[in-house]
Amino acid sequence: MVNQNYEPSPKEEGILDLLKEGREVGEPWGYITPAYIREQLEIDEGNESFHLRQLASAGWIEKVARGFYRFVEDPRED
């Protein structure tokens, strides 16, 4: 269940933006790895895991496999 009251931090907003890349132009989207997050957002190793856990706890993303996450829902979208 998605926590509609959760307010993502600026770094978590960046992660959500990365997850949504390509969706407007019909490219594959919605999956991400911690390494890609560190590379794109210049986050120190380990810190991306904290943000991923927060988003997963809120139900906005889910862990598919070790080191692989999937976008679930952003309740702020129509």
NORMO-V947140 format. One record per residue. N is the residue number from 1. RES is the residue in one letter. PHI is phi in radians with two decimals (* if undefined). PSI is psi in radians with two decimals (999 if undefined). OMEGA is omega in radians with two decimals (999 if undefined). Layout:
n->N res->RES phi->PHI psi->PSI omega->OMEGA
n->N res->RES phi->PHI psi->PSI omega->OMEGA
//
This chain:
n->1 res->M phi->* psi->2.41 omega->-3.09
n->2 res->V phi->-1.51 psi->2.28 omega->3.07
n->3 res->N phi->-1.43 psi->1.80 omega->-3.10
n->4 res->Q phi->-1.27 psi->-0.27 omega->-3.13
n->5 res->N phi->-1.62 psi->-0.08 omega->-3.12
n->6 res->Y phi->-1.21 psi->2.39 omega->3.10
n->7 res->E phi->-2.00 psi->1.85 omega->-3.12
n->8 res->P phi->-1.10 psi->2.53 omega->3.05
n->9 res->S phi->-1.25 psi->2.95 omega->3.09
n->10 res->P phi->-0.99 psi->-0.69 omega->3.11
n->11 res->K phi->-1.17 psi->-0.67 omega->3.11
n->12 res->E phi->-1.19 psi->-0.60 omega->3.03
n->13 res->E phi->-1.06 psi->-0.71 omega->3.10
n->14 res->G phi->-1.08 psi->-0.71 omega->3.10
n->15 res->I phi->-1.12 psi->-0.77 omega->3.10
n->16 res->L phi->-1.07 psi->-0.70 omega->3.10
n->17 res->D phi->-1.07 psi->-0.74 omega->3.11
n->18 res->L phi->-1.10 psi->-0.71 omega->3.13
n->19 res->L phi->-1.12 psi->-0.56 omega->-3.08
n->20 res->K phi->-1.56 psi->-0.11 omega->3.13
n->21 res->E phi->-0.98 psi->2.35 omega->3.06
n->22 res->G phi->1.61 psi->-0.28 omega->-3.06
n->23 res->R phi->-1.21 psi->-0.56 omega->-3.12
n->24 res->E phi->-1.26 psi->-0.37 omega->-3.10
n->25 res->V phi->-1.98 psi->0.23 omega->3.05
n->26 res->G phi->1.36 psi->0.28 omega->3.10
n->27 res->E phi->-1.54 psi->2.84 omega->3.07
n->28 res->P phi->-1.02 psi->2.44 omega->-3.11
n->29 res->W phi->-2.71 psi->2.99 omega->3.00
n->30 res->G phi->1.70 psi->-0.04 omega->3.13
n->31 res->Y phi->-2.19 psi->2.60 omega->-3.08
n->32 res->I phi->-2.72 psi->2.72 omega->3.05
n->33 res->T phi->-2.06 psi->2.69 omega->3.09
n->34 res->P phi->-1.02 psi->-0.65 omega->3.13
n->35 res->A phi->-1.07 psi->-0.73 omega->3.12
n->36 res->Y phi->-1.14 psi->-0.69 omega->3.11
n->37 res->I phi->-1.08 psi->-0.84 omega->3.14
n->38 res->R phi->-1.03 psi->-0.73 omega->-3.11
n->39 res->E phi->-1.16 psi->-0.80 omega->-3.04
n->40 res->Q phi->-1.38 psi->-0.62 omega->-3.05
n->41 res->L phi->-1.83 psi->-0.01 omega->-3.14
n->42 res->E phi->0.92 psi->0.88 omega->3.09
n->43 res->I phi->-1.71 psi->2.44 omega->3.10
n->44 res->D phi->-1.11 psi->2.56 omega->3.13
n->45 res->E phi->-1.01 psi->2.31 omega->-3.11
n->46 res->G phi->1.76 psi->-0.62 omega->-3.14
n->47 res->N phi->-1.23 psi->-0.55 omega->3.13
n->48 res->E phi->-1.14 psi->-0.56 omega->3.12
n->49 res->S phi->-1.12 psi->-0.67 omega->3.09
n->50 res->F phi->-1.05 psi->-0.85 omega->-3.11
n->51 res->H phi->-1.14 psi->-0.68 omega->3.10
n->52 res->L phi->-1.11 psi->-0.73 omega->3.11
n->53 res->R phi->-1.11 psi->-0.69 omega->3.13
n->54 res->Q phi->-1.09 psi->-0.83 omega->3.14
n->55 res->L phi->-1.14 psi->-0.66 omega->3.12
n->56 res->A phi->-1.19 psi->-0.71 omega->3.11
n->57 res->S phi->-1.09 psi->-0.59 omega->3.11
n->58 res->A phi->-1.37 psi->-0.17 omega->3.11
n->59 res->G phi->1.47 psi->0.15 omega->-3.11
n->60 res->W phi->-1.40 psi->-0.49 omega->3.07
n->61 res->I phi->-2.34 psi->2.96 omega->3.05
n->62 res->E phi->-2.45 psi->2.61 omega->3.08
n->63 res->K phi->-1.44 psi->2.09 omega->-3.11
n->64 res->V phi->-1.54 psi->-0.74 omega->-3.14
n->65 res->A phi->-2.73 psi->3.02 omega->3.12
n->66 res->R phi->-1.00 psi->2.11 omega->3.12
n->67 res->G phi->1.30 psi->0.37 omega->-3.10
n->68 res->F phi->-2.51 psi->2.16 omega->-3.05
n->69 res->Y phi->-2.18 psi->2.66 omega->-3.11
n->70 res->R phi->-2.21 psi->2.40 omega->3.04
n->71 res->F phi->-1.18 psi->2.37 omega->3.10
n->72 res->V phi->-1.89 psi->-1.06 omega->-3.08
n->73 res->E phi->-2.89 psi->2.54 omega->2.97
n->74 res->D phi->-2.02 psi->1.80 omega->-3.04
n->75 res->P phi->-1.14 psi->-0.14 omega->3.12
n->76 res->R phi->-1.41 psi->-0.25 omega->3.13
n->77 res->E phi->-1.47 psi->2.65 omega->3.13
n->78 res->D phi->-1.22 psi->999 omega->999
//
